[in-house]
Amino acid sequence: MTLIEKIVASPHDYTLDVETLGECKIDSPIRNREFIDPDERILITENVKLLHDATRHLGITPSFERAGPHQKIFHDPSWSRVGIVTAGGLCPGLNHVIKGLVEILMFDYGIKTIYGIRYGYAGLIPRFGYNPIMLDTDTVDTIHEHGGTMLGSSRGQQDTGEIVDTLARMNINILFCIGGDGSLRCAHDISEECRRRKLSISVIGIPKTIDNDLHFVGRSFGFETAVAEATQIIQAAHTEAKGTFNGIGLVRLMGRDSGFIAAYATLANPVVNFCLVPELDFEMDGPHGLLAALSYRFDRFKDHAVIVVAEGAGQRHIAAEPERRDASGNVLKKDVGEYLRQRITQHFKTCKREASVKYFDPSYTIRSVPAKGTDAIRCYMLARNAVHAAMAGRTDCVVGNQDDWYTLVPIRLATIERQKVNLNSDLWRAVMDATGQLLYFGGECNGFGRNGETVP
């Protein structure tokens, strides 16, 4: 059951409304701009049946608040002091977002005191000694040309009370948190602590997850760039595979618990023959295992193969290896790519068959480049709508994207569970069509079964 279906089934267990700090009484300084109506809402889905079901259960049609500039705002720009923090792993577009935040704050609202918090949430803990830097339009002028984040980042749990102490001491009344699910949960905790202390601080999240695993935010920034960068690696793997008899190009892509990058990169490069994702279990041995599937392709079809595997796929096959965690407490996935390389190599050696595996692991290369094309545009649009939300006194929310609309989503709802590839979706069916892997694994594909017989 998808999250939307869960909301429809149990509407009282979820909230779609974003918290506000109070009534907006200050005239916005923005000029020559069409303002949004505070009551404007955007539907959570285009599925008419689900909307009808939700309306029947809720009495209202489920929707999110539309993001955008308000005619009346909560925070006084002349007194506002802003903090910007980037946390978690790197992702294409971080500098684009920082640049967008600074420019909208200064150009639209005239806010001049903008702190760049260094090295993630650790920068808000005084004992680490990471002094903030002052940001203006000159300091961020060309940062979008570079990958990574000019502020630095870090992982690890920090004390929420100490963070809020620092915000209060610095008189910061707006904090922008650019991060994935863990970083956004931290932003939620900060917002909760501010609420408990009755501090009027807007905490706004900007969704950064290269795995595209957050709900209701649309396609997260950096994802399209990651897919585009993976294209070159897959093409290289295909070239290497074709360069030798029974050649195998093996590419491991990012995707701890969600296989979106692997799935989309496969569709963008239909030379891939096997796409392995965390959402779908697979066997290694036996008549329907990966090793037999490779042999079947070599015997009946082509003398080369390309495999794309997400980092979180097939973890049960290497469960015996020691568990490791990162500084944030996330379980580090074991290297399924190296495991597959060894098993495939040993399999063909045991069978006394010629085969050659070329293993590519471009994870850090892919995530460290600057955002490109429409991805860069998305970064700027998320940033500007985050600023407008903060100035209107919204808090404990993340900026989402529904088609051409930008919305405000409660952080708890966006991070309640990881978004995963739906194995019944058009996306996954398209991956099956593009790879033909059902045929190799012994299922049915394009009307033909494993042994070439017609499938009804």
ZAKOL-646627 format. One record per residue (C-alpha): residue number from 1; x, y, z. Coordinates in nm, 4 decimals. Example, Ala and Ser with C-alpha at 12.3 -4.5 7.8 and 13.67 -1.06 7.14 Angstrom:
! ZAKOL-646627
atom n:1&u:1.2300&v:-0.4500&w:0.7800
atom n:2&u:1.3670&v:-0.1060&w:0.7140
***
This chain:
! ZAKOL-646627
atom n:1&u:0.0000&v:0.0000&w:0.0000
atom n:2&u:0.1409&v:0.3388&w:-0.0994
atom n:3&u:0.1565&v:0.6266&w:0.1483
atom n:4&u:-0.1217&v:0.8079&w:-0.0343
atom n:5&u:-0.3399&v:0.4982&w:-0.0028
atom n:6&u:-0.2583&v:0.4810&w:0.3690
atom n:7&u:-0.3626&v:0.8440&w:0.4106
atom n:8&u:-0.6914&v:0.7697&w:0.2370
atom n:9&u:-0.7510&v:0.4623&w:0.4526
atom n:10&u:-0.6589&v:0.6279&w:0.7848
atom n:11&u:-0.6878&v:1.0045&w:0.7343
atom n:12&u:-0.6841&v:1.0906&w:1.1043
atom n:13&u:-0.3375&v:0.9383&w:1.1457
atom n:14&u:-0.1791&v:1.2041&w:0.9238
atom n:15&u:-0.1703&v:1.5805&w:0.8992
atom n:16&u:-0.1204&v:1.7672&w:0.5730
atom n:17&u:-0.1230&v:2.1151&w:0.7267
atom n:18&u:0.1944&v:2.3113&w:0.7923
atom n:19&u:0.2548&v:2.4872&w:1.1231
atom n:20&u:0.2603&v:2.8672&w:1.1320
atom n:21&u:0.4245&v:3.0875&w:1.3941
atom n:22&u:0.1442&v:3.3402&w:1.4014
atom n:23&u:-0.0593&v:3.5915&w:1.2074
atom n:24&u:0.1124&v:3.7642&w:0.9163
atom n:25&u:0.0751&v:4.1401&w:0.9713
atom n:26&u:0.3736&v:4.2939&w:0.7922
atom n:27&u:0.3485&v:4.4166&w:0.4332
atom n:28&u:0.5837&v:4.2263&w:0.2048
atom n:29&u:0.8619&v:4.4416&w:0.0590
atom n:30&u:0.8413&v:4.2526&w:-0.2706
atom n:31&u:0.7341&v:4.4772&w:-0.5558
atom n:32&u:0.5729&v:4.3990&w:-0.8925
atom n:33&u:0.4874&v:4.0460&w:-0.7882
atom n:34&u:0.1651&v:3.8491&w:-0.7993
atom n:35&u:0.1092&v:3.7124&w:-0.4502
atom n:36&u:-0.0536&v:3.3812&w:-0.3694
atom n:37&u:-0.3674&v:3.3466&w:-0.1642
atom n:38&u:-0.2825&v:3.1896&w:0.1758
atom n:39&u:-0.5763&v:2.9528&w:0.1267
atom n:40&u:-0.4496&v:2.8119&w:-0.2052
atom n:41&u:-0.4022&v:2.4360&w:-0.1962
atom n:42&u:-0.2515&v:2.1780&w:-0.4337
atom n:43&u:-0.3930&v:1.8248&w:-0.4571
atom n:44&u:-0.1682&v:1.5497&w:-0.3204
atom n:45&u:-0.2319&v:1.3298&w:-0.6244
atom n:46&u:-0.3814&v:1.3384&w:-0.9726
atom n:47&u:-0.5450&v:0.9982&w:-0.9224
atom n:48&u:-0.9146&v:1.0851&w:-0.9335
atom n:49&u:-1.0275&v:0.7596&w:-0.7703
atom n:50&u:-0.7979&v:0.8129&w:-0.4723
atom n:51&u:-0.9174&v:1.1719&w:-0.4426
atom n:52&u:-1.2795&v:1.0581&w:-0.4394
atom n:53&u:-1.2036&v:0.7956&w:-0.1763
atom n:54&u:-1.0141&v:1.0475&w:0.0347
atom n:55&u:-1.2934&v:1.3015&w:0.0097
atom n:56&u:-1.5399&v:1.0380&w:0.1203
atom n:57&u:-1.3283&v:0.9506&w:0.4258
atom n:58&u:-1.2032&v:1.3003&w:0.5146
atom n:59&u:-1.4955&v:1.5141&w:0.4129
atom n:60&u:-1.2408&v:1.7318&w:0.2298
atom n:61&u:-1.0087&v:1.6756&w:-0.0634
atom n:62&u:-0.6526&v:1.6099&w:0.0649
atom n:63&u:-0.4097&v:1.8800&w:-0.0411
atom n:64&u:-0.0991&v:2.0730&w:0.0559
atom n:65&u:-0.0537&v:2.4455&w:0.1025
atom n:66&u:0.0786&v:2.6108&w:-0.2100
atom n:67&u:0.4237&v:2.7688&w:-0.1760
atom n:68&u:0.4956&v:3.1188&w:-0.2963
atom n:69&u:0.5231&v:3.4862&w:-0.1956
atom n:70&u:0.2648&v:3.6258&w:0.0499
atom n:71&u:0.1384&v:3.9831&w:0.0538
atom n:72&u:0.1519&v:3.9830&w:0.4328
atom n:73&u:0.4508&v:3.8260&w:0.6058
atom n:74&u:0.5355&v:3.7263&w:0.9634
atom n:75&u:0.9041&v:3.8096&w:1.0015
atom n:76&u:1.0221&v:4.1695&w:0.9796
atom n:77&u:1.3016&v:4.1713&w:0.7175
atom n:78&u:1.4832&v:4.4585&w:0.8889
atom n:79&u:1.5246&v:4.2464&w:1.2044
atom n:80&u:1.5694&v:3.9057&w:1.0472
atom n:81&u:1.8863&v:3.7008&w:1.0839
atom n:82&u:1.9171&v:3.3839&w:0.8803
atom n:83&u:2.1156&v:3.0614&w:0.9077
atom n:84&u:2.1761&v:2.8145&w:0.6230
atom n:85&u:2.3022&v:2.4630&w:0.6919
atom n:86&u:2.3828&v:2.1697&w:0.4609
atom n:87&u:2.3943&v:1.8263&w:0.6231
atom n:88&u:2.4456&v:1.4634&w:0.5251
atom n:89&u:2.6151&v:1.3350&w:0.2100
atom n:90&u:2.6983&v:1.5495&w:-0.0899
atom n:91&u:2.4555&v:1.5897&w:-0.3773
atom n:92&u:2.4579&v:1.7808&w:-0.7076
atom n:93&u:2.2972&v:2.1215&w:-0.6616
atom n:94&u:2.3802&v:2.2110&w:-0.3013
atom n:95&u:2.5620&v:2.5271&w:-0.4055
atom n:96&u:2.2773&v:2.6162&w:-0.6424
atom n:97&u:2.0362&v:2.6059&w:-0.3479
atom n:98&u:2.2637&v:2.8151&w:-0.1247
atom n:99&u:2.3005&v:3.0751&w:-0.4004
atom n:100&u:1.9237&v:3.0835&w:-0.4555
atom n:101&u:1.8496&v:3.1304&w:-0.0839
atom n:102&u:2.0962&v:3.4174&w:-0.0482
atom n:103&u:1.9798&v:3.5976&w:-0.3613
atom n:104&u:1.6079&v:3.5778&w:-0.2805
atom n:105&u:1.6688&v:3.6831&w:0.0822
atom n:106&u:1.8690&v:3.9868&w:-0.0275
atom n:107&u:1.7028&v:4.0873&w:-0.3539
atom n:108&u:1.3395&v:4.0261&w:-0.2565
atom n:109&u:1.3434&v:4.0976&w:0.1166
atom n:110&u:1.6537&v:4.3081&w:0.1739
atom n:111&u:1.7883&v:4.0761&w:0.4445
atom n:112&u:2.1608&v:4.1326&w:0.4923
atom n:113&u:2.2535&v:3.9149&w:0.7901
atom n:114&u:2.2882&v:3.5632&w:0.6514
atom n:115&u:2.5068&v:3.3093&w:0.8269
atom n:116&u:2.6491&v:3.0106&w:0.6449
atom n:117&u:2.6699&v:2.7372&w:0.9086
atom n:118&u:2.9799&v:2.5280&w:0.8435
atom n:119&u:2.9987&v:2.1485&w:0.8433
atom n:120&u:2.6354&v:2.0620&w:0.9018
atom n:121&u:2.4613&v:2.0766&w:1.2369
atom n:122&u:2.8015&v:2.0441&w:1.4061
atom n:123&u:2.8499&v:2.4096&w:1.3069
atom n:124&u:2.5786&v:2.5023&w:1.5571
atom n:125&u:2.7644&v:2.3334&w:1.8436
atom n:126&u:3.0183&v:2.5870&w:1.9822
atom n:127&u:3.2726&v:2.3353&w:2.1155
atom n:128&u:3.3535&v:2.2164&w:1.7609
atom n:129&u:3.4828&v:2.5617&w:1.6754
atom n:130&u:3.3308&v:2.5815&w:1.3267
atom n:131&u:3.2724&v:2.9543&w:1.3056
atom n:132&u:2.9966&v:3.0575&w:1.0618
atom n:133&u:3.0725&v:3.2635&w:0.7537
atom n:134&u:2.8781&v:3.5640&w:0.6346
atom n:135&u:2.7014&v:3.5177&w:0.3027
atom n:136&u:2.6030&v:3.7783&w:0.0472
atom n:137&u:2.5467&v:3.7877&w:-0.3265
atom n:138&u:2.9185&v:3.8387&w:-0.3919
atom n:139&u:3.0307&v:3.5344&w:-0.1898
atom n:140&u:2.7803&v:3.3081&w:-0.3676
atom n:141&u:2.8187&v:3.4625&w:-0.7132
atom n:142&u:2.9829&v:3.1657&w:-0.8888
atom n:143&u:2.9448&v:2.8805&w:-0.6400
atom n:144&u:2.6884&v:2.7095&w:-0.8634
atom n:145&u:2.9703&v:2.6273&w:-1.1041
atom n:146&u:3.1183&v:2.3869&w:-0.8493
atom n:147&u:2.9997&v:2.0621&w:-0.6986
atom n:148&u:2.9675&v:1.9914&w:-0.3290
atom n:149&u:2.8770&v:2.2634&w:-0.0796
atom n:150&u:3.0736&v:2.5774&w:0.0010
atom n:151&u:2.9607&v:2.5388&w:0.3622
atom n:152&u:3.0835&v:2.1847&w:0.4107
atom n:153&u:2.8698&v:1.9079&w:0.5555
atom n:154&u:2.8792&v:1.6380&w:0.8208
atom n:155&u:2.6882&v:1.3450&w:0.9588
atom n:156&u:2.6120&v:1.2601&w:1.3200
atom n:157&u:2.3530&v:1.3366&w:1.5848
atom n:158&u:2.3964&v:1.6689&w:1.7633
atom n:159&u:2.2229&v:1.7856&w:2.0785
atom n:160&u:1.9022&v:1.9660&w:1.9808
atom n:161&u:1.9069&v:2.1807&w:2.2936
atom n:162&u:2.2570&v:2.3079&w:2.2169
atom n:163&u:2.1559&v:2.3844&w:1.8591
atom n:164&u:1.8584&v:2.5931&w:1.9722
atom n:165&u:2.0756&v:2.7647&w:2.2351
atom n:166&u:2.3052&v:2.8748&w:1.9525
atom n:167&u:2.0177&v:2.9964&w:1.7370
atom n:168&u:1.8812&v:3.2005&w:2.0276
atom n:169&u:2.2237&v:3.3418&w:2.1156
atom n:170&u:2.2835&v:3.4468&w:1.7536
atom n:171&u:1.9281&v:3.5881&w:1.7280
atom n:172&u:1.8635&v:3.3710&w:1.4229
atom n:173&u:1.4910&v:3.3676&w:1.3493
atom n:174&u:1.5044&v:3.1713&w:1.0205
atom n:175&u:1.6970&v:2.8476&w:0.9671
atom n:176&u:1.7157&v:2.6707&w:0.6316
atom n:177&u:1.8123&v:2.3028&w:0.6563
atom n:178&u:1.9224&v:2.1421&w:0.3288
atom n:179&u:1.9326&v:1.7670&w:0.3768
atom n:180&u:1.7821&v:1.4216&w:0.3385
atom n:181&u:1.5546&v:1.2251&w:0.5691
atom n:182&u:1.7936&v:1.2179&w:0.8675
atom n:183&u:1.8812&v:1.5864&w:0.8370
atom n:184&u:1.5152&v:1.6794&w:0.8001
atom n:185&u:1.4242&v:1.4795&w:1.1103
atom n:186&u:1.6833&v:1.6849&w:1.2934
atom n:187&u:1.5183&v:1.9999&w:1.1545
atom n:188&u:1.1853&v:1.8736&w:1.2905
atom n:189&u:1.3415&v:1.8218&w:1.6344
atom n:190&u:1.4819&v:2.1760&w:1.6239
atom n:191&u:1.1399&v:2.3123&w:1.5350
atom n:192&u:0.9806&v:2.1148&w:1.8199
atom n:193&u:1.2362&v:2.2514&w:2.0682
atom n:194&u:1.1764&v:2.6069&w:1.9431
atom n:195&u:0.8050&v:2.5539&w:1.9920
atom n:196&u:0.8610&v:2.4229&w:2.3446
atom n:197&u:1.0656&v:2.7329&w:2.4294
atom n:198&u:0.8120&v:2.9607&w:2.2570
atom n:199&u:1.0761&v:3.0905&w:2.0170
atom n:200&u:0.9438&v:3.2356&w:1.6894
atom n:201&u:1.2003&v:3.0653&w:1.4662
atom n:202&u:1.1033&v:2.9378&w:1.1226
atom n:203&u:1.2732&v:2.6070&w:1.0407
atom n:204&u:1.2377&v:2.5237&w:0.6717
atom n:205&u:1.3687&v:2.2101&w:0.5039
atom n:206&u:1.4874&v:2.1825&w:0.1456
atom n:207&u:1.4848&v:1.8175&w:0.0361
atom n:208&u:1.8293&v:1.6863&w:-0.0582
atom n:209&u:1.8402&v:1.3152&w:-0.1319
atom n:210&u:2.0179&v:1.1770&w:-0.4329
atom n:211&u:1.8222&v:0.8519&w:-0.3806
atom n:212&u:1.4905&v:1.0355&w:-0.4430
atom n:213&u:1.3406&v:0.8573&w:-0.1407
atom n:214&u:1.1369&v:1.1365&w:0.0241
atom n:215&u:0.7590&v:1.1458&w:-0.0067
atom n:216&u:0.5582&v:1.4331&w:-0.1571
atom n:217&u:0.8577&v:1.6401&w:-0.2681
atom n:218&u:0.8522&v:1.5332&w:-0.6317
atom n:219&u:1.1872&v:1.4514&w:-0.7851
atom n:220&u:1.4516&v:1.5707&w:-0.5402
atom n:221&u:1.7260&v:1.7979&w:-0.6696
atom n:222&u:2.0436&v:1.6266&w:-0.7811
atom n:223&u:1.8611&v:1.3147&w:-0.8952
atom n:224&u:1.8438&v:1.4026&w:-1.2657
atom n:225&u:2.2094&v:1.5021&w:-1.2658
atom n:226&u:2.3023&v:1.1716&w:-1.1009
atom n:227&u:2.1130&v:0.9789&w:-1.3684
atom n:228&u:2.2829&v:1.1828&w:-1.6437
atom n:229&u:2.6275&v:1.1235&w:-1.4909
atom n:230&u:2.5562&v:0.7507&w:-1.4623
atom n:231&u:2.4953&v:0.7440&w:-1.8375
atom n:232&u:2.8643&v:0.7885&w:-1.9151
atom n:233&u:2.9608&v:0.5112&w:-1.6740
atom n:234&u:2.7059&v:0.2679&w:-1.8177
atom n:235&u:2.8216&v:0.3456&w:-2.1706
atom n:236&u:3.1801&v:0.2735&w:-2.0629
atom n:237&u:3.0676&v:-0.0533&w:-1.9013
atom n:238&u:2.8898&v:-0.1510&w:-2.2225
atom n:239&u:3.2002&v:-0.0747&w:-2.4284
atom n:240&u:3.4167&v:-0.2824&w:-2.1951
atom n:241&u:3.1683&v:-0.5695&w:-2.2005
atom n:242&u:3.1612&v:-0.5790&w:-2.5796
atom n:243&u:3.5395&v:-0.5639&w:-2.5969
atom n:244&u:3.5863&v:-0.9253&w:-2.4887
atom n:245&u:3.4093&v:-1.2583&w:-2.5334
atom n:246&u:3.1480&v:-1.3087&w:-2.2592
atom n:247&u:3.2341&v:-0.9672&w:-2.1229
atom n:248&u:3.0323&v:-0.8337&w:-1.8297
atom n:249&u:3.0120&v:-0.4654&w:-1.7379
atom n:250&u:2.9060&v:-0.4335&w:-1.3743
atom n:251&u:2.8023&v:-0.0900&w:-1.2434
atom n:252&u:2.7117&v:-0.0150&w:-0.8820
atom n:253&u:2.5047&v:0.3001&w:-0.8331
atom n:254&u:2.3819&v:0.4782&w:-0.5234
atom n:255&u:2.0533&v:0.3712&w:-0.3659
atom n:256&u:2.0642&v:0.2467&w:-0.0072
atom n:257&u:1.7004&v:0.1478&w:0.0258
atom n:258&u:1.5440&v:0.2816&w:-0.2925
atom n:259&u:1.6486&v:0.1878&w:-0.6459
atom n:260&u:1.5348&v:0.4977&w:-0.8344
atom n:261&u:1.8770&v:0.5952&w:-0.9705
atom n:262&u:1.9410&v:0.2412&w:-1.0945
atom n:263&u:1.5938&v:0.2184&w:-1.2511
atom n:264&u:1.6041&v:0.5561&w:-1.4259
atom n:265&u:1.9653&v:0.5125&w:-1.5382
atom n:266&u:1.8658&v:0.1783&w:-1.6895
atom n:267&u:1.5799&v:0.3352&w:-1.8836
atom n:268&u:1.8087&v:0.6167&w:-2.0000
atom n:269&u:2.0587&v:0.3550&w:-2.1218
atom n:270&u:1.8735&v:0.0563&w:-2.2705
atom n:271&u:2.2008&v:-0.1344&w:-2.3122
atom n:272&u:2.1511&v:-0.2589&w:-1.9543
atom n:273&u:2.0483&v:-0.6252&w:-1.9345
atom n:274&u:2.0031&v:-0.6657&w:-1.5595
atom n:275&u:1.8816&v:-0.4004&w:-1.3127
atom n:276&u:1.9005&v:-0.5051&w:-0.9473
atom n:277&u:1.7344&v:-0.2861&w:-0.6818
atom n:278&u:1.6752&v:-0.3114&w:-0.3051
atom n:279&u:1.2992&v:-0.3462&w:-0.3521
atom n:280&u:1.3311&v:-0.6741&w:-0.5431
atom n:281&u:1.4966&v:-0.9844&w:-0.4006
atom n:282&u:1.6972&v:-1.2033&w:-0.6354
atom n:283&u:1.8696&v:-1.5383&w:-0.6161
atom n:284&u:2.2308&v:-1.5989&w:-0.7081
atom n:285&u:2.2200&v:-1.9760&w:-0.7525
atom n:286&u:1.9747&v:-2.2241&w:-0.8950
atom n:287&u:1.7933&v:-2.2374&w:-1.2291
atom n:288&u:1.6381&v:-1.8926&w:-1.1780
atom n:289&u:1.9383&v:-1.7229&w:-1.0192
atom n:290&u:2.1543&v:-1.4439&w:-1.1592
atom n:291&u:2.4424&v:-1.6780&w:-1.2476
atom n:292&u:2.2148&v:-1.9038&w:-1.4509
atom n:293&u:2.0531&v:-1.5979&w:-1.6112
atom n:294&u:2.3911&v:-1.4713&w:-1.7298
atom n:295&u:2.4808&v:-1.8129&w:-1.8704
atom n:296&u:2.1447&v:-1.8311&w:-2.0481
atom n:297&u:2.2016&v:-1.4902&w:-2.2120
atom n:298&u:2.5467&v:-1.5992&w:-2.3303
atom n:299&u:2.4158&v:-1.9331&w:-2.4595
atom n:300&u:2.1097&v:-1.8064&w:-2.6444
atom n:301&u:2.1508&v:-1.4366&w:-2.7197
atom n:302&u:2.4609&v:-1.2167&w:-2.6901
atom n:303&u:2.8208&v:-1.2680&w:-2.5824
atom n:304&u:2.8210&v:-0.9689&w:-2.3465
atom n:305&u:2.6051&v:-0.8287&w:-2.0636
atom n:306&u:2.5660&v:-0.5113&w:-1.8581
atom n:307&u:2.4488&v:-0.5248&w:-1.4969
atom n:308&u:2.3389&v:-0.2194&w:-1.2956
atom n:309&u:2.2995&v:-0.2773&w:-0.9226
atom n:310&u:2.1872&v:-0.0321&w:-0.6531
atom n:311&u:2.4098&v:-0.0314&w:-0.3461
atom n:312&u:2.1335&v:-0.1646&w:-0.1190
atom n:313&u:2.0343&v:-0.4569&w:-0.3417
atom n:314&u:2.1100&v:-0.8188&w:-0.2532
atom n:315&u:2.2260&v:-0.7453&w:0.1004
atom n:316&u:2.1031&v:-1.0788&w:0.2333
atom n:317&u:2.3670&v:-1.2531&w:0.0228
atom n:318&u:2.6411&v:-1.0839&w:0.2248
atom n:319&u:2.4650&v:-1.0720&w:0.5609
atom n:320&u:2.7486&v:-1.2596&w:0.7313
atom n:321&u:2.9842&v:-0.9636&w:0.6925
atom n:322&u:3.0191&v:-0.7377&w:1.0016
atom n:323&u:2.7674&v:-0.4533&w:1.0324
atom n:324&u:2.9023&v:-0.0985&w:1.0105
atom n:325&u:2.7273&v:0.2330&w:1.0732
atom n:326&u:2.8027&v:0.5903&w:0.9747
atom n:327&u:2.8210&v:0.8843&w:1.2164
atom n:328&u:2.4435&v:0.9349&w:1.1904
atom n:329&u:2.3722&v:0.5758&w:1.2902
atom n:330&u:2.2697&v:0.4609&w:0.9423
atom n:331&u:2.3652&v:0.1050&w:0.8600
atom n:332&u:2.6323&v:0.1129&w:0.5906
atom n:333&u:2.5477&v:-0.1160&w:0.3030
atom n:334&u:2.7952&v:-0.3885&w:0.2258
atom n:335&u:2.9633&v:-0.3805&w:-0.1138
atom n:336&u:2.7230&v:-0.5818&w:-0.3264
atom n:337&u:2.9163&v:-0.4823&w:-0.6381
atom n:338&u:3.2375&v:-0.6436&w:-0.5199
atom n:339&u:3.0395&v:-0.9465&w:-0.4028
atom n:340&u:2.8816&v:-0.9859&w:-0.7470
atom n:341&u:3.2180&v:-0.9426&w:-0.9187
atom n:342&u:3.3712&v:-1.2210&w:-0.7138
atom n:343&u:3.0758&v:-1.4599&w:-0.7425
atom n:344&u:3.0341&v:-1.4122&w:-1.1175
atom n:345&u:3.4072&v:-1.4516&w:-1.1806
atom n:346&u:3.4227&v:-1.7676&w:-0.9680
atom n:347&u:3.1107&v:-1.9117&w:-1.1304
atom n:348&u:3.2489&v:-1.8963&w:-1.4832
atom n:349&u:3.5894&v:-2.0148&w:-1.3661
atom n:350&u:3.4264&v:-2.3183&w:-1.2006
atom n:351&u:3.2283&v:-2.3853&w:-1.5176
atom n:352&u:3.5527&v:-2.3561&w:-1.7160
atom n:353&u:3.3949&v:-2.0908&w:-1.9350
atom n:354&u:3.5643&v:-1.7785&w:-2.0596
atom n:355&u:3.4272&v:-1.4592&w:-1.9033
atom n:356&u:3.5589&v:-1.1210&w:-1.7913
atom n:357&u:3.3988&v:-0.8859&w:-1.5371
atom n:358&u:3.4779&v:-0.5128&w:-1.5396
atom n:359&u:3.3513&v:-0.3454&w:-1.2197
atom n:360&u:3.2610&v:0.0265&w:-1.2054
atom n:361&u:3.1751&v:0.2063&w:-0.8785
atom n:362&u:3.1201&v:0.5767&w:-0.9617
atom n:363&u:2.9185&v:0.6698&w:-0.6488
atom n:364&u:3.1296&v:0.9629&w:-0.5251
atom n:365&u:3.1978&v:1.0864&w:-0.8778
atom n:366&u:2.8258&v:1.1083&w:-0.9491
atom n:367&u:2.7295&v:1.2944&w:-0.6335
atom n:368&u:3.0127&v:1.5488&w:-0.6361
atom n:369&u:2.9368&v:1.7268&w:-0.9657
atom n:370&u:2.7323&v:2.0493&w:-0.9997
atom n:371&u:2.3661&v:2.0255&w:-1.0962
atom n:372&u:2.2825&v:2.0594&w:-1.4640
atom n:373&u:1.9905&v:2.1655&w:-1.6808
atom n:374&u:1.6450&v:2.1370&w:-1.5296
atom n:375&u:1.8027&v:2.0054&w:-1.2094
atom n:376&u:1.9730&v:2.3422&w:-1.1570
atom n:377&u:1.6434&v:2.5208&w:-1.2233
atom n:378&u:1.4697&v:2.3017&w:-0.9632
atom n:379&u:1.7352&v:2.3984&w:-0.7063
atom n:380&u:1.6636&v:2.7678&w:-0.7524
atom n:381&u:1.2867&v:2.7228&w:-0.7446
atom n:382&u:1.3040&v:2.5199&w:-0.4232
atom n:383&u:1.5242&v:2.7886&w:-0.2673
atom n:384&u:1.2975&v:3.0806&w:-0.3564
atom n:385&u:0.9860&v:2.9031&w:-0.2319
atom n:386&u:1.1644&v:2.8099&w:0.0906
atom n:387&u:1.2412&v:3.1780&w:0.1504
atom n:388&u:0.8814&v:3.2828&w:0.0854
atom n:389&u:0.7569&v:3.0137&w:0.3262
atom n:390&u:0.9968&v:3.1227&w:0.6000
atom n:391&u:0.9078&v:3.4910&w:0.5672
atom n:392&u:0.5382&v:3.3993&w:0.5981
atom n:393&u:0.6112&v:3.2342&w:0.9327
atom n:394&u:0.5814&v:2.8750&w:0.8196
atom n:395&u:0.7919&v:2.6228&w:1.0083
atom n:396&u:0.8599&v:2.2499&w:1.0509
atom n:397&u:0.8001&v:2.1966&w:0.6797
atom n:398&u:0.9836&v:2.1018&w:0.3635
atom n:399&u:0.9323&v:2.2471&w:0.0149
atom n:400&u:0.7846&v:1.9956&w:-0.2271
atom n:401&u:0.7153&v:1.9905&w:-0.5977
atom n:402&u:0.3909&v:1.8646&w:-0.7533
atom n:403&u:0.4198&v:1.8898&w:-1.1314
atom n:404&u:0.4424&v:2.2669&w:-1.2021
atom n:405&u:0.3407&v:2.3600&w:-0.8477
atom n:406&u:0.5516&v:2.3997&w:-0.5367
atom n:407&u:0.4005&v:2.3007&w:-0.2055
atom n:408&u:0.4715&v:2.2983&w:0.1679
atom n:409&u:0.4772&v:1.9540&w:0.3284
atom n:410&u:0.5059&v:1.8801&w:0.7022
atom n:411&u:0.8503&v:1.7311&w:0.7675
atom n:412&u:0.7041&v:1.4392&w:0.9622
atom n:413&u:0.4927&v:1.3388&w:0.6635
atom n:414&u:0.7783&v:1.3684&w:0.4120
atom n:415&u:1.0041&v:1.1506&w:0.6289
atom n:416&u:0.7498&v:0.9092&w:0.7758
atom n:417&u:0.8842&v:0.6282&w:0.5570
atom n:418&u:1.1196&v:0.5941&w:0.2627
atom n:419&u:0.9752&v:0.6260&w:-0.0845
atom n:420&u:1.0542&v:0.3098&w:-0.2786
atom n:421&u:1.0239&v:0.1851&w:-0.6343
atom n:422&u:0.6777&v:0.0350&w:-0.6787
atom n:423&u:0.7321&v:-0.3007&w:-0.8472
atom n:424&u:0.3803&v:-0.2793&w:-0.9934
atom n:425&u:0.4380&v:0.0640&w:-1.1454
atom n:426&u:0.4864&v:0.1661&w:-1.5072
atom n:427&u:0.8416&v:0.2635&w:-1.4132
atom n:428&u:0.9427&v:-0.0869&w:-1.3099
atom n:429&u:0.7505&v:-0.2511&w:-1.5923
atom n:430&u:0.9410&v:-0.0257&w:-1.8324
atom n:431&u:1.2685&v:-0.1383&w:-1.6740
atom n:432&u:1.1645&v:-0.5005&w:-1.7295
atom n:433&u:1.0809&v:-0.4234&w:-2.0917
atom n:434&u:1.4084&v:-0.2387&w:-2.1528
atom n:435&u:1.6327&v:-0.5046&w:-1.9992
atom n:436&u:1.4419&v:-0.8210&w:-2.0899
atom n:437&u:1.5698&v:-0.9649&w:-1.7632
atom n:438&u:1.2507&v:-1.1564&w:-1.6873
atom n:439&u:1.3352&v:-1.3749&w:-1.9833
atom n:440&u:1.6890&v:-1.4381&w:-1.8592
atom n:441&u:1.5697&v:-1.5177&w:-1.5073
atom n:442&u:1.3178&v:-1.7665&w:-1.6417
atom n:443&u:1.0016&v:-1.5598&w:-1.6302
atom n:444&u:0.8125&v:-1.4180&w:-1.9260
atom n:445&u:0.9148&v:-1.1200&w:-2.1304
atom n:446&u:0.7759&v:-0.9685&w:-2.4498
atom n:447&u:0.5658&v:-1.2784&w:-2.5111
atom n:448&u:0.8417&v:-1.5385&w:-2.4868
atom n:449&u:0.9413&v:-1.7718&w:-2.2068
atom n:450&u:1.2804&v:-1.8986&w:-2.0906
atom n:451&u:1.3055&v:-2.1723&w:-2.3504
atom n:452&u:1.1722&v:-1.9639&w:-2.6370
atom n:453&u:0.8182&v:-2.0992&w:-2.6164
atom n:454&u:0.5333&v:-1.8575&w:-2.6742
atom n:455&u:0.3797&v:-1.7253&w:-2.3543
atom n:456&u:0.0069&v:-1.6525&w:-2.3610
***
